[in-house]
Amino acid sequence: MLFATGLVAGLVDAIAGGGGLIALPVLLNFGLPAPVALGTNKLQSMCGTLSAVRHYVQRGAVDLRACRTGVIATLLGALAGALAVLAVDARVLEKIIPWLLAAVFFYTLLRPALGTQDHPPRMRAGVFFSAFGLALGFYDGFFGPGVGSLWTISLIAIMGYNFTKATGWTKVMNATSNAASLPLFMAFDRVDYRAGAVMAAGQIIGGRLGAGLVVKRGARFVRPLFLTIVGLTLVRLLYVVFFRAA
């Protein structure tokens, strides 16, 4: 079950993000405490993300040298976010993010041509990756859900990337923020390594398959899946933040 979950989560995550929607509930249902489930999810997710990144790089969808500014800024932001968890109340952020994801969903839905081809950037790359790397890296280290969707739509709307390229770059940034926060979970013994290793094996295969589908089929394949994942993430967050508490 864990292997199959990792494979499906890796496949979905490499295409449109949101693999945590599949993996995290399964880990919780296996009886792992929430902090351990979160740490284990980081471990197995990073393996799938790195597998997807490797394929995107090999196929020319991502140039790692061009990602350096974004990687450094995301790393710093994620470290700051992980440390801020100890001092800041996350409930305010939990109530803001669903509205941001709703904006992403309807913005994408109402613009059918969005991400089908490249267009000129609206911001210099250095400025964009410094600002968004710090901001989204911080968010991923602090809270996390929907960060892949926010990266993808930002890369499309501001930097002018098509869905294929934006998805590849998003995986690089996701891998960076996971790499920043995972050692903290490991240091505080918040990772189940046996469950994580089994899921990681599935993630590696799923990440490779998902990245291959994105590169082969392009924006027309990614867009509906992206909308589906954003919609499901939005529904889950609305339920958790506004309804379950009631």
C-alpha positions as CSV (number, residue, x, y, z in Angstrom):
1,M,0.0,0.0,0.0
2,L,2.8,2.5,0.9
3,F,4.7,1.7,-2.3
4,A,1.5,2.1,-4.5
5,T,0.7,5.4,-2.7
6,G,4.2,6.7,-3.3
7,L,4.0,5.8,-7.0
8,V,0.7,7.5,-7.6
9,A,1.6,10.5,-5.5
10,G,4.9,10.9,-7.4
11,L,3.1,10.6,-10.7
12,V,0.5,13.2,-9.8
13,D,3.0,15.5,-8.2
14,A,5.4,15.5,-11.1
15,I,2.5,16.5,-13.5
16,A,0.5,19.1,-11.5
17,G,1.7,19.1,-7.9
18,G,-0.4,18.1,-4.9
19,G,1.0,14.6,-4.3
20,G,0.8,15.4,-0.6
21,L,-3.0,15.2,-0.9
22,I,-2.5,11.5,-1.6
23,A,0.4,10.6,0.6
24,L,-0.2,12.4,3.8
25,P,-3.7,11.0,4.6
26,V,-2.4,7.5,4.0
27,L,0.5,8.0,6.4
28,L,-2.0,9.3,9.0
29,N,-4.3,6.4,8.5
30,F,-1.4,4.0,9.1
31,G,-1.3,5.5,12.6
32,L,1.7,7.8,12.4
33,P,1.5,10.9,14.6
34,A,0.9,14.1,12.7
35,P,4.5,15.5,13.1
36,V,6.0,12.1,12.0
37,A,3.6,11.9,9.1
38,L,4.7,15.3,8.0
39,G,8.4,14.5,8.2
40,T,8.0,11.2,6.5
41,N,6.0,12.9,3.7
42,K,8.8,15.4,3.2
43,L,11.3,12.5,2.8
44,Q,9.4,10.4,0.3
45,S,8.2,13.5,-1.6
46,M,11.7,14.8,-2.0
47,C,12.8,11.5,-3.6
48,G,10.0,11.7,-6.2
49,T,10.6,15.4,-6.9
50,L,14.4,14.8,-7.5
51,S,13.5,12.0,-9.9
52,A,11.2,14.3,-11.8
53,V,13.8,17.1,-11.8
54,R,16.4,14.7,-13.3
55,H,14.1,13.9,-16.2
56,Y,13.1,17.5,-16.8
57,V,16.8,18.4,-16.9
58,Q,17.7,15.5,-19.2
59,R,14.9,16.6,-21.6
60,G,16.0,20.2,-21.7
61,A,12.9,21.6,-19.9
62,V,15.0,23.0,-17.0
63,D,18.5,24.5,-17.0
64,L,19.8,24.1,-13.5
65,R,22.4,26.9,-13.9
66,A,19.6,29.3,-14.7
67,C,17.8,28.2,-11.5
68,R,20.6,29.3,-9.1
69,T,19.1,32.5,-7.9
70,G,15.7,30.9,-7.3
71,V,17.3,27.9,-5.5
72,I,19.3,30.1,-3.2
73,A,16.4,32.4,-2.4
74,T,14.0,29.4,-1.9
75,L,16.5,27.7,0.4
76,L,16.8,30.8,2.6
77,G,13.1,31.4,2.6
78,A,12.3,27.8,3.6
79,L,14.8,27.8,6.4
80,A,13.3,31.0,7.7
81,G,9.8,29.5,7.4
82,A,10.7,26.3,9.2
83,L,12.2,28.4,12.1
84,A,9.2,30.7,12.2
85,V,6.9,27.8,12.9
86,L,8.3,27.8,16.4
87,A,7.3,31.5,17.0
88,V,4.4,32.4,14.8
89,D,0.7,31.4,14.9
90,A,0.0,29.6,11.6
91,R,-3.8,30.0,11.8
92,V,-3.8,33.4,10.1
93,L,-1.9,32.0,7.2
94,E,-4.2,29.0,7.0
95,K,-7.1,31.3,6.4
96,I,-5.4,33.4,3.7
97,I,-4.1,30.6,1.5
98,P,-7.4,29.1,0.4
99,W,-8.3,32.5,-1.1
100,L,-5.0,32.7,-3.0
101,L,-5.6,29.2,-4.4
102,A,-9.2,30.2,-5.4
103,A,-7.7,33.1,-7.3
104,V,-5.2,30.8,-9.0
105,F,-8.0,28.3,-9.9
106,F,-10.3,30.9,-11.5
107,Y,-7.5,32.8,-13.2
108,T,-6.4,29.6,-14.9
109,L,-9.9,28.5,-15.7
110,L,-11.0,31.7,-17.3
111,R,-7.9,32.0,-19.5
112,P,-7.8,28.9,-21.7
113,A,-4.7,29.9,-23.6
114,L,-2.7,30.5,-20.4
115,G,0.5,28.5,-20.4
116,T,0.1,27.0,-23.9
117,Q,3.1,28.9,-25.2
118,D,5.9,31.2,-23.9
119,H,5.3,34.9,-23.7
120,P,7.7,37.8,-22.8
121,P,8.4,38.1,-19.1
122,R,6.8,40.9,-17.0
123,M,9.7,41.0,-14.5
124,R,13.5,40.6,-14.6
125,A,14.4,37.0,-13.8
126,G,16.8,38.0,-10.9
127,V,14.2,40.1,-9.3
128,F,11.4,37.5,-9.7
129,F,13.4,34.6,-8.4
130,S,14.8,36.5,-5.5
131,A,11.4,37.8,-4.4
132,F,9.3,34.7,-5.1
133,G,12.0,32.3,-3.9
134,L,12.1,34.0,-0.5
135,A,8.3,34.4,-0.2
136,L,7.2,30.9,-1.5
137,G,10.2,29.2,0.2
138,F,9.2,30.8,3.5
139,Y,5.6,29.6,2.9
140,D,6.6,26.1,2.1
141,G,8.8,25.8,5.2
142,F,6.1,27.4,7.4
143,F,2.9,25.8,6.1
144,G,3.2,24.3,2.6
145,P,-0.1,23.2,1.0
146,G,-0.5,24.5,-2.5
147,V,3.0,25.9,-2.9
148,G,3.6,24.0,-6.1
149,S,0.4,25.6,-7.7
150,L,1.5,29.1,-6.6
151,W,5.0,28.5,-8.1
152,T,3.5,27.2,-11.4
153,I,1.0,30.0,-11.9
154,S,3.6,32.7,-11.0
155,L,6.1,31.3,-13.5
156,I,3.4,31.3,-16.2
157,A,1.8,34.6,-15.5
158,I,4.9,36.7,-14.7
159,M,7.8,35.0,-16.3
160,G,5.9,33.9,-19.4
161,Y,6.7,30.2,-19.2
162,N,4.5,27.5,-20.8
163,F,3.0,24.8,-18.5
164,T,5.7,22.3,-19.3
165,K,8.6,24.6,-18.4
166,A,6.8,26.1,-15.4
167,T,6.1,22.6,-14.0
168,G,9.8,21.6,-14.4
169,W,11.0,24.8,-12.7
170,T,8.4,24.3,-9.9
171,K,9.9,20.8,-9.1
172,V,13.3,22.3,-8.7
173,M,12.0,24.9,-6.2
174,N,10.0,22.2,-4.4
175,A,13.0,20.0,-4.1
176,T,15.0,22.9,-2.6
177,S,12.4,23.8,0.0
178,N,12.0,20.2,1.0
179,A,15.8,19.8,1.3
180,A,15.9,22.8,3.6
181,S,13.1,21.6,6.0
182,L,13.7,17.8,6.0
183,P,16.9,18.0,8.2
184,L,14.8,19.7,10.9
185,F,12.3,16.9,11.0
186,M,15.2,14.4,11.0
187,A,17.0,16.2,13.8
188,F,13.9,16.0,16.0
189,D,13.1,12.4,15.2
190,R,10.0,13.2,13.2
191,V,10.6,10.7,10.3
192,D,9.6,7.1,10.0
193,Y,12.5,5.8,7.8
194,R,11.0,2.4,6.9
195,A,7.7,3.9,5.7
196,G,9.6,6.7,4.0
197,A,11.9,4.3,2.2
198,V,9.1,2.2,0.8
199,M,7.2,5.2,-0.4
200,A,10.3,6.8,-1.8
201,A,10.8,3.8,-4.1
202,G,7.3,4.3,-5.5
203,Q,7.9,8.1,-5.7
204,I,11.1,7.7,-7.8
205,I,9.2,5.6,-10.4
206,G,6.1,7.8,-10.3
207,G,8.1,11.1,-10.5
208,R,10.0,9.8,-13.6
209,L,6.8,8.6,-15.3
210,G,4.9,11.9,-14.6
211,A,7.8,14.1,-15.8
212,G,7.9,12.0,-19.0
213,L,4.2,12.5,-19.6
214,V,4.5,16.3,-19.1
215,V,7.4,16.6,-21.5
216,K,5.8,14.4,-24.1
217,R,2.2,15.7,-24.1
218,G,2.7,19.4,-23.0
219,A,0.3,22.0,-21.8
220,R,-2.9,20.5,-23.1
221,F,-2.3,17.5,-20.9
222,V,-1.0,19.4,-17.8
223,R,-3.6,22.2,-17.7
224,P,-6.7,20.1,-16.7
225,L,-4.8,18.1,-14.2
226,F,-3.4,21.4,-12.7
227,L,-6.9,22.7,-12.3
228,T,-8.1,19.5,-10.7
229,I,-5.2,19.4,-8.2
230,V,-5.7,23.1,-7.3
231,G,-9.4,22.6,-6.9
232,L,-8.9,19.5,-4.6
233,T,-6.3,21.3,-2.6
234,L,-8.6,24.3,-2.2
235,V,-11.6,22.1,-1.1
236,R,-9.4,20.3,1.4
237,L,-8.0,23.5,2.9
238,L,-11.4,25.1,3.2
239,Y,-12.7,22.0,5.0
240,V,-9.8,21.8,7.4
241,V,-9.7,25.5,8.2
242,F,-13.3,26.6,8.2
243,F,-15.5,23.5,8.6
244,R,-13.7,20.8,10.6
245,A,-12.9,23.3,13.4
246,A,-16.6,24.1,13.6
